[in-house]
Amino acid sequence: MKKPVHNPREVAEIVAVQALSFIAGEPERLGLFLAESGIGPETLRTAAKDPQFLAHVLDFIMRDDATVKAFAAASQLHPTNIAAAHQALNDPHWERDVP
């Protein structure tokens, strides 16, 4: 059994990886994301190890209410938890617990 994660930044990174998987699940959304991020599909896995890239993933999700709602439904997370993860990755001083 995995040890639970309590570090808000680590949890936010997990949410961002889930968001990346969600983005990758729809070719049109993935194409838009790749075009905006300037990376190719072959470097996606490597980029996912970078916390700044993960912050960009959540930036992409948070930009559109419909995308937030779709990701929330797919990940079974409340939209406010996604917003908290977004803030945790974009603000290194954020200390509130995230999902």
URVEN-V560917 format. One record per residue. RES is the residue in one letter. NEAR is the number of other C-alpha atoms within 8 Angstrom. D_LAST is the distance of its C-alpha to the last C-alpha in whole Angstrom. Layout:
res=RES near=NEAR d_last=D_LAST
res=RES near=NEAR d_last=D_LAST
This chain:
res=M near=2 d_last=19
res=K near=3 d_last=16
res=K near=4 d_last=15
res=P near=4 d_last=12
res=V near=6 d_last=10
res=H near=7 d_last=9
res=N near=7 d_last=10
res=P near=12 d_last=8
res=R near=9 d_last=10
res=E near=9 d_last=10
res=V near=13 d_last=7
res=A near=15 d_last=8
res=E near=12 d_last=11
res=I near=8 d_last=10
res=V near=10 d_last=8
res=A near=14 d_last=12
res=V near=10 d_last=13
res=Q near=9 d_last=12
res=A near=12 d_last=13
res=L near=9 d_last=17
res=S near=8 d_last=17
res=F near=10 d_last=17
res=I near=10 d_last=19
res=A near=9 d_last=22
res=G near=7 d_last=22
res=E near=8 d_last=24
res=P near=7 d_last=27
res=E near=6 d_last=28
res=R near=9 d_last=24
res=L near=11 d_last=24
res=G near=8 d_last=28
res=L near=8 d_last=27
res=F near=10 d_last=24
res=L near=11 d_last=26
res=A near=8 d_last=29
res=E near=6 d_last=27
res=S near=7 d_last=26
res=G near=6 d_last=29
res=I near=8 d_last=28
res=G near=7 d_last=30
res=P near=6 d_last=28
res=E near=5 d_last=30
res=T near=8 d_last=28
res=L near=9 d_last=24
res=R near=7 d_last=23
res=T near=7 d_last=25
res=A near=8 d_last=23
res=A near=10 d_last=19
res=K near=8 d_last=20
res=D near=8 d_last=20
res=P near=9 d_last=17
res=Q near=7 d_last=19
res=F near=10 d_last=20
res=L near=14 d_last=16
res=A near=12 d_last=16
res=H near=9 d_last=19
res=V near=11 d_last=17
res=L near=13 d_last=14
res=D near=9 d_last=17
res=F near=9 d_last=19
res=I near=11 d_last=16
res=M near=11 d_last=16
res=R near=8 d_last=20
res=D near=8 d_last=20
res=D near=7 d_last=19
res=A near=6 d_last=20
res=T near=10 d_last=18
res=V near=13 d_last=15
res=K near=9 d_last=16
res=A near=8 d_last=17
res=F near=12 d_last=14
res=A near=12 d_last=12
res=A near=8 d_last=14
res=A near=8 d_last=15
res=S near=7 d_last=11
res=Q near=6 d_last=11
res=L near=11 d_last=8
res=H near=7 d_last=8
res=P near=9 d_last=10
res=T near=6 d_last=9
res=N near=10 d_last=5
res=I near=14 d_last=8
res=A near=9 d_last=10
res=A near=13 d_last=8
res=A near=18 d_last=8
res=H near=14 d_last=11
res=Q near=9 d_last=12
res=A near=16 d_last=11
res=L near=14 d_last=13
res=N near=7 d_last=16
res=D near=7 d_last=16
res=P near=6 d_last=17
res=H near=5 d_last=17
res=W near=7 d_last=14
res=E near=6 d_last=13
res=R near=7 d_last=10
res=D near=8 d_last=7
res=V near=10 d_last=4
res=P near=9 d_last=0
